[in-house]
Amino acid sequence: MAENKRKIAIIGGKLQGLETVYLAEKAGMETWLIDRKESVPAMGLCDRFFCFDVTKQEAELIAVLKQVDLILPAMEDQEALDALVAMADSHQLSLAFDPHAYAISSSKRRSDRLMLEKKIPAPSYYPDCEPPYVVKPSEASGSEGVQMIETKEEMEAFLSGKDPALWVAQEFLEGPSYSIEIIGRPGAYKVYEITQIHMDETYDCKRVTAPCDLSDAMIKQMETLAIRLADSVALRGIMDVEVIEHQGQLRVLEIDARIPSQTPTVVYHTSGRNEIEDLVELFLGVWPPVEEKKRTPARHSSFLHVMVGDGKIRCLGEHIMGGSGTLKLLSGFCEADETLTDYTSGCGLWRGTFIHTAEDHDGLEFGKHQTIAAIRSLMDADLPFVDSEPPKLLPK
């Protein structure tokens, strides 16, 4: 019934906010989006939009937050997160956020130290490993600032003059990457379908697919790793765990105790399980839910990021969507089930995240090729399709 519709405030309107609004709307919730910018990607999907800088903790903002059932942070700005925690404490607001778990996961050094203590399999640190290497800012998220370095000499030159506490340098592992989400509280955790992460040339995620071609033993291993890590940080909320399969072994690349982007939508379309709906239930309802949705994947699904312009159709990482203006959700656009896009008629440069579902993997690939053909027809040009991939390692 309309009067029982849950009302949630989503803080942050970029990619995590887009994911949260999309799934909250699928769950029948009323979505109020708050961002300090006047135009953000997610504002085209929400029910109401408010332009506030939460770090200022203005009276008008607090009045808005007092009208919702739950606040969901969908960003990684530490000052903004601290302000939300302070407002929640001062005004008895419900906040779906675990500051302790986030403090650990938001630092590669802290989270890697945890994995070492708990004997969680993870990449080795430089210099106790052989080249090639991967380096990343310790406090960055996802693919931000990631670089691959081929030799010890290049690594020494890169680190020269830098504060070692600000960088993480590890062995570079080749293999498919996977992600799994976990939601709950100590003693009561739920794990979700595993998704495969496909990277572009900058190691940013360009496509997500599910279900994955993993053995039952590896699926169980990933689920066990997720639960062990959640227990280790006493998680009360949501966390995603990214791993790589290297030479038949799973190694944990990173953990993030915050609402992820991309993967929850693929989980939703492959299994029907809505992670935002469950996260809200954790903080406001009965946990774990009395009725568990069917876990067997019913559909194959994918999330594909595409930029059209400069005479090309390019498959690139999700950063292209974060740089867009307001996105709209379209059904059936360019042969996809659904599309999040800033396309307007006659525009020369536009972006789209195309959601496909099918009975099997071959059906997903067919849907991808149909979409590319439809984009060419839409643009009335035989544009080449460029599928960006990570650089190949030099032969040793």
C-alpha positions in Angstrom: 0.0 0.0 0.0 1.2 3.5 -0.8 1.1 4.7 2.8 3.5 1.9 3.8 6.0 2.8 1.1 9.5 3.1 2.7 11.1 6.5 2.2 14.9 6.5 1.9 17.5 9.3 1.5 20.4 8.4 -0.7 23.4 10.6 -0.2 25.5 10.9 -3.3 24.2 10.9 -6.9 27.1 9.4 -8.9 27.6 5.7 -9.6 26.9 4.3 -6.2 23.9 6.6 -5.9 22.7 5.5 -9.3 22.9 1.8 -8.3 21.1 2.6 -5.0 18.3 4.6 -6.6 17.8 2.0 -9.4 17.4 -0.9 -7.0 15.4 1.0 -4.4 12.9 1.9 -7.1 12.8 -1.7 -8.2 11.9 -2.5 -4.6 9.0 0.0 -4.6 10.7 2.5 -2.2 10.4 6.3 -2.4 13.8 7.7 -3.2 15.0 11.1 -2.1 18.4 11.9 -3.5 20.8 14.4 -1.9 24.0 15.7 -3.5 26.0 19.0 -3.3 26.0 19.3 -7.1 23.0 20.5 -8.9 23.3 17.9 -11.7 24.4 14.3 -11.1 23.8 11.0 -13.0 21.2 9.5 -10.6 18.9 12.5 -10.3 16.9 11.4 -13.4 15.8 8.2 -11.6 14.9 9.5 -8.1 11.5 10.6 -6.9 12.9 13.9 -5.3 16.2 15.7 -5.5 17.7 18.0 -2.9 20.9 20.0 -3.4 22.8 20.1 -0.1 26.4 19.8 1.1 26.0 17.4 4.0 29.3 18.5 5.5 27.6 21.8 6.4 24.9 20.0 8.5 22.4 22.7 7.7 19.0 22.9 9.5 17.2 22.5 6.2 19.0 19.3 5.5 18.4 17.9 8.9 14.7 18.7 8.5 14.7 16.7 5.2 16.5 13.7 6.8 14.0 13.6 9.7 11.3 12.8 7.1 12.8 9.6 5.8 12.9 6.1 7.2 16.6 5.5 6.5 19.7 7.3 5.2 21.9 5.4 2.7 25.3 6.9 2.1 26.3 6.2 -1.6 29.7 7.8 -1.8 33.2 7.6 -0.3 33.9 11.2 0.9 35.2 10.8 4.4 34.2 14.3 5.5 30.7 13.7 4.3 30.5 10.3 5.9 31.7 11.8 9.2 29.0 14.5 9.0 26.3 11.9 8.4 27.4 9.9 11.4 27.4 13.1 13.6 23.9 14.1 12.4 22.6 10.6 12.9 23.9 10.5 16.5 22.7 14.0 17.3 19.2 13.8 15.8 18.4 10.0 16.2 18.4 9.4 12.5 18.6 5.9 11.1 21.9 5.5 9.0 22.8 2.4 7.0 26.5 2.6 7.5 29.2 0.9 9.5 32.0 3.4 10.2 34.3 0.9 11.9 34.2 -1.6 9.0 34.5 1.2 6.5 37.6 2.6 8.2 39.3 -0.7 7.7 38.2 -1.4 4.2 38.9 2.1 2.9 42.6 1.7 3.5 44.4 -0.9 1.5 47.1 -1.1 4.1 44.7 -1.6 7.0 42.6 -4.2 5.1 45.7 -6.0 3.9 47.1 -6.1 7.4 43.8 -7.7 8.5 44.0 -10.3 5.8 47.5 -11.1 6.8 46.5 -11.5 10.4 43.5 -13.7 9.5 45.6 -15.7 6.9 43.3 -14.7 4.1 45.0 -15.5 0.7 46.0 -12.2 -0.9 48.8 -10.8 -3.3 52.3 -10.5 -1.8 53.8 -7.0 -1.1 56.8 -5.6 -2.9 59.7 -6.2 -2.4 58.8 -9.7 -1.3 57.6 -10.8 -4.7 58.7 -11.0 -8.3 57.8 -8.5 -11.1 55.5 -7.4 -12.7 53.9 -5.3 -10.0 50.8 -3.3 -9.5 50.7 0.0 -7.5 47.8 1.9 -6.1 47.2 4.8 -3.7 46.4 3.3 -0.3 43.3 5.4 0.3 41.8 5.1 -3.2 38.9 3.0 -4.3 38.4 0.6 -7.2 40.7 1.2 -10.1 41.6 4.8 -9.2 45.3 5.4 -9.6 46.1 1.8 -10.5 49.3 1.3 -12.5 51.3 -1.8 -13.7 55.0 -1.8 -13.4 57.2 -4.3 -15.3 60.5 -4.4 -13.5 62.2 -3.9 -10.1 64.2 -1.0 -11.5 61.0 0.8 -12.7 59.4 0.1 -9.3 62.3 1.6 -7.5 62.2 4.7 -9.7 58.4 5.0 -9.2 58.7 4.8 -5.4 61.7 7.2 -5.2 60.7 10.3 -3.4 57.2 9.1 -2.6 55.8 8.5 0.9 55.6 4.7 1.1 52.6 5.0 3.5 50.6 6.5 0.7 51.1 3.7 -1.8 50.5 0.0 -2.0 52.9 -2.1 -4.2 52.1 -5.7 -4.8 52.7 -8.6 -7.2 50.6 -8.4 -10.3 48.4 -11.5 -10.8 46.8 -12.5 -14.1 43.5 -14.2 -14.2 39.7 -13.6 -14.1 38.4 -11.3 -11.4 35.2 -11.9 -9.4 33.1 -10.1 -6.8 30.8 -11.2 -4.1 28.6 -9.1 -1.8 27.7 -9.9 1.8 25.0 -8.2 4.0 24.2 -8.7 7.6 25.4 -8.4 11.2 27.7 -10.7 13.3 26.1 -14.1 13.4 23.6 -13.4 10.6 25.2 -12.9 7.2 23.9 -13.4 3.7 26.1 -13.8 0.6 24.9 -13.1 -2.9 25.6 -14.4 -6.4 29.2 -14.1 -7.6 29.8 -11.8 -10.6 32.7 -11.6 -13.0 34.5 -8.3 -13.4 35.8 -7.5 -16.9 38.5 -4.7 -17.0 39.4 -2.0 -19.5 42.9 -0.7 -20.3 43.1 1.2 -17.1 41.8 -1.7 -14.9 38.4 0.0 -14.6 35.4 -2.3 -14.8 33.9 -2.1 -18.3 31.4 -5.1 -18.0 29.9 -7.3 -15.3 28.5 -10.7 -16.0 26.7 -13.5 -14.0 26.5 -16.3 -13.3 30.1 -17.3 -13.4 31.8 -20.4 -14.7 33.2 -21.5 -11.3 33.2 -24.9 -9.7 31.0 -25.5 -6.7 34.1 -25.7 -4.6 35.3 -22.3 -5.7 31.9 -20.8 -5.1 31.9 -22.2 -1.6 35.4 -20.9 -1.0 34.4 -17.3 -2.1 31.3 -17.4 0.2 33.5 -18.6 3.1 36.1 -15.9 2.5 33.3 -13.2 2.4 31.9 -14.5 5.7 35.3 -14.7 7.4 36.1 -11.1 6.3 32.7 -9.8 7.5 33.3 -11.5 10.8 36.8 -10.0 11.1 35.5 -6.5 10.9 32.2 -7.2 12.8 30.3 -5.9 9.7 26.9 -4.4 10.3 25.8 -3.4 6.8 27.1 -4.3 3.3 30.5 -5.2 2.0 31.9 -6.5 -1.3 34.9 -8.7 -1.7 36.9 -8.7 -5.0 39.1 -11.7 -5.8 41.3 -12.9 -8.6 41.7 -16.5 -9.7 45.4 -17.0 -10.4 46.7 -20.4 -11.4 43.6 -22.1 -10.0 43.8 -20.3 -6.6 41.6 -17.4 -5.3 43.4 -14.4 -3.8 41.5 -11.4 -2.3 42.3 -8.1 -4.0 40.2 -5.8 -1.8 37.2 -5.4 0.4 34.9 -2.4 0.5 32.3 -1.9 3.4 30.0 0.4 1.4 27.3 0.1 -1.2 29.1 -1.0 -4.4 28.2 0.0 -8.0 27.4 -2.3 -11.0 27.5 -5.7 -9.4 24.2 -5.5 -7.3 22.2 -4.7 -10.5 23.6 -7.8 -12.2 22.9 -9.9 -9.1 19.3 -8.6 -9.2 18.8 -9.5 -12.8 20.4 -12.9 -12.5 18.7 -14.0 -9.3 15.9 -11.6 -8.4 17.7 -10.8 -5.1 17.7 -7.1 -4.3 20.7 -6.0 -2.2 19.3 -2.6 -1.4 16.0 -4.0 -0.3 17.9 -6.4 2.0 20.1 -3.7 3.3 17.1 -1.6 4.2 15.5 -4.7 5.8 18.7 -5.2 7.9 18.3 -1.7 9.5 14.6 -1.4 9.6 12.9 -4.8 9.5 13.4 -8.4 10.4 16.8 -9.9 9.8 17.5 -12.3 8.3 14.2 -12.0 6.2 11.7 -14.8 6.9 11.3 -15.6 3.2 14.5 -16.2 1.3 14.4 -15.6 -2.4 15.4 -18.5 -4.7 19.2 -18.5 -5.0 19.6 -20.5 -8.1 20.4 -18.1 -11.0 17.4 -17.9 -13.2 19.0 -15.7 -15.9 22.3 -14.8 -17.3 22.8 -11.0 -17.1 25.4 -8.4 -17.9 26.1 -4.7 -17.4 28.0 -3.1 -20.3 29.5 0.5 -20.4 29.7 2.1 -23.8 30.8 5.5 -25.0 29.8 6.7 -28.5 31.6 9.5 -30.2 34.7 10.5 -32.2 33.8 8.0 -34.9 33.9 5.0 -32.5 31.8 2.8 -30.2 34.1 2.1 -27.2 33.6 -0.3 -24.4 35.2 1.4 -21.4 35.2 1.4 -17.6 32.4 2.8 -15.5 34.3 6.1 -15.1 32.7 7.2 -18.3 29.3 7.0 -16.7 30.4 9.0 -13.6 31.4 11.8 -16.0 28.0 12.0 -17.6 25.2 14.5 -16.9 21.8 13.3 -15.8 21.0 9.8 -16.9 17.6 8.4 -17.8 16.4 4.8 -17.7 15.1 3.5 -21.0 13.5 0.1 -21.8 14.4 -1.6 -25.1 16.8 1.1 -26.2 19.3 -0.3 -28.8 18.0 -3.8 -28.2 19.0 -3.9 -24.5 16.6 -4.9 -21.8 17.3 -1.6 -20.0 19.7 1.3 -20.6 21.0 4.0 -18.4 22.1 6.8 -20.8 22.6 10.5 -21.5 21.7 10.0 -25.1 19.6 12.7 -26.8 18.6 12.8 -30.4 21.3 14.3 -32.6 24.0 14.3 -30.0 27.5 13.4 -31.2 28.9 12.1 -27.9 26.9 10.0 -25.5 27.2 7.2 -23.0 25.2 4.2 -22.1 25.1 1.3 -19.6 23.3 -1.5 -21.3 21.7 -4.2 -19.3 21.1 -7.5 -21.0 19.5 -10.8 -19.8 19.4 -14.1 -21.5 19.0 -17.8 -21.0 22.7 -18.5 -21.3 26.1 -16.9 -22.0 25.7 -17.2 -25.7 22.5 -15.3 -25.5 24.3 -12.5 -23.6 26.9 -12.2 -26.3 24.2 -12.2 -29.0 22.4 -9.3 -27.1 25.7 -7.4 -26.9 26.2 -7.7 -30.7 22.6 -6.7 -31.3 23.1 -3.6 -29.2 26.3 -2.6 -31.1 24.5 -3.1 -34.4 21.6 -1.0 -33.1 23.9 1.8 -32.1 25.4 1.9 -35.6 21.9 2.1 -37.0 21.0 4.9 -34.6 24.0 6.9 -35.5 23.6 6.0 -39.2 27.3 5.1 -39.5 29.3 1.9 -39.6 31.3 2.8 -36.5 34.1 0.5 -35.4 33.6 -1.2 -32.0 36.7 -0.9 -29.8 36.7 -3.2 -26.8 39.3 -1.8 -24.4 41.4 -4.4 -22.6 44.3 -4.3 -20.0 47.8 -4.1 -21.5 49.5 -7.4 -22.2 52.5 -8.3 -20.1 55.8 -8.3 -21.9 57.4 -11.7 -22.4 60.0 -12.5 -19.8 
